[in-house]
């Protein structure tokens, strides 16, 4: 094997933009915590997963699909795209499939960003936006979010974001609802924003938590596609449909945008079990209803108990809550010793907070008891 010249470090051969990326930190896996601290009976409330698991029909579809895993999957995802096109009342040519919606974030950056261009996204927005932008050597513009005393504390300030858009802006990322803050922008706010953004900028509306936002004025972005050809709406099967381990997401956009994304998309980016399960999950109203009910009841459970412990909870349109616990990292580490995994969010500029996935009633009770102990230890 040819070795690099003496004194040359392999990492130095990468682009400067990639070398400077701070890797995305995942929610701590259960097995890792068990290995590190010897803790057993662990619950994970860190990654906004749906503890109910997938529906029976999705399970049956993926089970049946296993007999074909020796084959490559349908690289075009015909059946899933056809089902999604019917569900959203769009043409199949408007759909791009992804290895989770995260994959679409990468594809958008690859297709539209180059050195000399920029992308706009809010302070406290999903961390992957910054990573995919930086990997292209494009510039990032991150307007300040709403302050802590705003009615939508830490949420996207769409006026500030619109003002940040310039002639070199190619992508604008909006998470609605946003992770990790749980904040959202209303239909009227979003329409005003879209009217201000020039046609030279693609607006990426990340709706990973769409199914959980139906109880507030958080719009369905797919209904705006006909009026705004520079809009891309992203969805995922990882959250309400509980298929996170299969990695299936999709984008809906103008056919010309979808065509560009499909040029940079890997041809077999969604596997056979994922395609089958997601196709079965399209339009599964009962699965979504159960997920929404779990979150509605769990949110009430946490809202009744955690403020009594001195925890401030911020409004959320997702299946998680942002909780001000005084010192997010310290409380996170104390909760680990109790076998409860949440997500510290100091990396998002919120050092006082942790993000807590809403679990089952039993999991929520475990969290409340562990939080009580963790705060007493502080």
N, C-alpha and C positions, 0 to 999 in steps of 0.2 A: 504494500500500500504506500502510495506517495505521501510523505509527511510534509507539513508546511515548513518553510525555512526556520532555522533555529532562531528563537527570539520572537517569532510571530505567534500570537495567541489565536486559536481558532475563532474565538468570539469577535476578534477585530476584523474578520473577513465579512461580517454581516454589515448591513447598512446602519448608519448612525441612528436613524429613526428607530429601528428595531432594537438596537442595543439599549436604548433609553427607555423602552417600555417597562413599566412596572407590571409584572404578571398579575392576572386576575386571580384573586384568592377565593376559592370555593368554600361553601359551607362545610365545616368539619364533618367528615364521614363518621358514621357510628363505629366502624371497625377501628379507625384510627384512634378515636378517643379511648376505646377499650384497651388497645395496645399501650397507649401512652400512660394512662392513669389506672389501668386495671379495673375500671368502672364497669358494672354490668347493669342490666335493665335500663338501657339508654333510650331516650326519646329525642328525635331530631325535629326541631322547630326552627330550622335555619334557612331552608332553601325554597320555601313557599310551595312545597309539594302538597298534593291532595291526599290526605290519609285514608280516604275512602277507597282509593284504588280505582282502576278502570271499570267500565260497565261490563256486564256479562256478555253483551254482544261483541264488544271490542276484544275481550279475552278469547271468546270462541273464534273470532276471525284470525287473531294472531296464532292461536294454537293450530288451526287448520293450515295456516300458511307455512308452518315449520317444515312440512314435507317438501317444500320447494326451495329450501335455503341453500341447496347445492348449486342452484342457478343464480345468475346475476339478476338483480331486480329489474323491473321495467324502468329504464332510465328516464322515460318521459312521464312516468306516474299517471298514465292515462285514466285509470279508474278513479283515483283520488281527485285528480283535476276535474274530471267530469262531474263528480259528486259536489265538489266545492263550487264549481261554476253554477250548477243548478241551485245550490243553497244561497249563494250571494247574487244570483240573477245577473251574472256577467258571462263573458265569453271565456272559454278555457284558455285562450291565448293571452288572457290577462293575469294568469296565475303562474307563479314560480314556486316550486317546492324547495324546502330547505331542511338541512339536518338540524332541526329545531329552528325557531325564528332567529336565533343567534347567527346561524349560517347566513341568513339574508342580510344581516347587518354587515357582515364581511363582504358579501357579494356587492352590495351597494357601494361600499367604499372602494372596492377594486374597480368597479365599473365607472365611477364618476369622480374620484379624487386623484389628483396628481400634485406634485410639488408646485407651489404657486397658487393653488386653490385653497379653499378653507371650508370647514364645516362648523355649523352652529349648534350647540346644545347647552342646556341649562346647567348651572351649578346644582349639585346633588342629583344629577341624572344618572341613569344606569351606567355603570363603569365601563361596559364594553364599548360604548360609543367612543370614548377617548382612546381606547386601545386600537380599535380598527382604523380610526383616523390617523393616529400616530404612525401606524405601520405603513401607511402610504406616503409619509413625509409631507402630507398636507398640513395646513395650520388649523388649530382648534380655537374657536371663539366661544367662551363660556360666560354669558351674562349672568349676573347675580340673580339668585332665586328670590322669591318673596321672603321678607324677614320673619323672624320667629313670632312677632306680634301681629302678623297679617292673618286675616281669617283663613287663608289657605297657606299656612306657615310652611316654608321651604318649597313651595310649589313653583312651577314654571311661570315666569313673568313673560308672557307672550309679547307684550309691548317692547320690553327690553330685547327680546330675541329678534323681533322684527327689525328693530333699529340696528342690530348687529349684522344683519344680512347686507352684503355688498355685491359688487359686480363679479367678484371671484368666489362667492359662496355657491357651492354645488350641492351640498346636502344640509338639511336642517332636521335634527332628530328631536322628536317629541314623544315622550312616553306618557300614555294616557290610559289608565292611571300610571303614575310614576313609581318605579322601584328604586330606592327603598322607602320613599317618603309616604307613599299611599295617596298622594295628592292627585288632583285631576283638573282639567280645564273643561269648561262647559261648551255646549254646542255653539252658543253665540260667540264666545271668545275664540273658538277655533275657526269659525267662519270669518270673523274679522281679520284674524291672522292670515289665513289663506288668501284673502283679498289683497293683503299688503305685500305678500311675497312675490317677487318677480318670477316669470316663467323660466328664468335661467337657473333657478334653484329647485331641487327636488326636496319635497317635504316628506319625511319618513315618519309615519304615525304608528308607533309601536303599541299595539293593543294586546299584549300578552295576557293581561288580566281583564280583558273585556267582559267576560261572562260574569265576573264578580262586581262589575260597576253598574249593573242595571238599576240599582235602587237610587242612584244619584243622576244628576244631569251631566252624564259623561256620554258623548255621542258615539254612534256607530259610524266609524270613518268610511266604511264601504259605501254608505249612502251619499258620500260627497265626491266619489270618484268621477262621476260623469261631468261634474262642474269644474273639476280641477285636474287637468291631465298631468300636472307635475306632482300629484299626490301618490304615495305608496303606503298601503296599509298592511301591517304585519300582524299575524295571528299565530298561535301555537296550540298544539294538543298536549303540552306538558302540564298545564295548570288544572283547569276545571276537569279536563278529560283524563287526567292522571296517567299520561303516557310519557312522562319525563324520560324514562330510561330508554325509550325507543327513538327519541330525537326526531320529531316531525313538526315542522312549522311551514308557513307559506306566506307569500306576499301577493297582494292583489293590486294591480296598477294598470296604467295605460299599456296597450299591447306593445308599443315601441320600447317602453321601459322594461317590460317583461322579457322581450326579445334580447335586450342587452344583458340582463341578469342571467338568462339561460345560456348566453355565450361564455360566461365565466364560471357558471355553476358546474361542479363535477357531475358527470353523467349518472353515477350510481350513488348519489349522496343520501338517499333514503332507502333503507333495507326492506326486504320483503315483509317481515312481520310488521314493521312500522307502517308501510303502505296499506296493508290489510286492515290493521287495527284502526288507523286513522279514517280509512274509507267507511268502516262500520260506525265510527263515532260521529261522522258528520250528521248534524241534525238530531243528535240524541238528546232530546229535551229533558228526559227523566234524569240522565246523568248530571246535566247542568243544574237541574232543580235541586237535586240532592246536595251537590257541592255548594250551591248558594245557601241552602238551609243550614248546612254545617257551619258556614262562615257567619251567617246571621246570628245563630245561637251562640257560637263561640265568641263572637265579638261582644255580645251582651254579657257573657260570662266574665270575660277579661275586664270589660268596662266597669262591671260591678265590683270587682275585687281589687284590681291593681291600684287604682287611685287611692284606696284606703291604706295602701302601703307607702304612699308618697310618690307613686309613679305617675308621670304625666303621659297620657295617651293622646296622640294626634289623630284627627279624622282620617280614615282610610277607605278607598274604594277598591282595595285589593283583598287577598286572602291572608293578610298580615297586618300588623300594627307597628308603628314606630313609637317606641317607648323611651321617654327621658328618664333615666335611672341615676343620673348624677355623674357616673363614670362608666361609660359603656364597656370599656375593655376590662375593668376590674370586675364588674358584675358578670360579664360573660365568662370570665375565668372561674369565678365562684360557682356559677351555675354548672359548668363542666364537671366539677367535683361532685355535684348532685345528680349527674347523669342526664342533664338537660342541655341540649345544644341550641343556642340562638345565634344571631348574627350581629357581631359588633360592626358599627358603621363609621368609625373614626376616619376610614379611608375615603368616605364620602363627604368629609367636612362636618360630621355630626358626632363629635367625640363623647357627648353626654348620653348618646342613645344606643339602643339595640333594636334590631328588627326581629319581631316574633311572629312566626307563622302560626295561624290559627289552626289548632288541631282538633282532635275529638274531645268530648267533654272530659274524659279521663286524663288525656294528655294536658289539657288546659289546667286541670286541678293540680297535676304534678308540677307544672310550671309555676302556678301561683304559690304553692307551698315552698318550692325551691327559691323563688324570688324573695319571699318573706325572709327566709334564712340568709340569703345572699346579702340583702339589704341590712339585716341586723349585724352581720359580720363586718359591714363597712363602718 
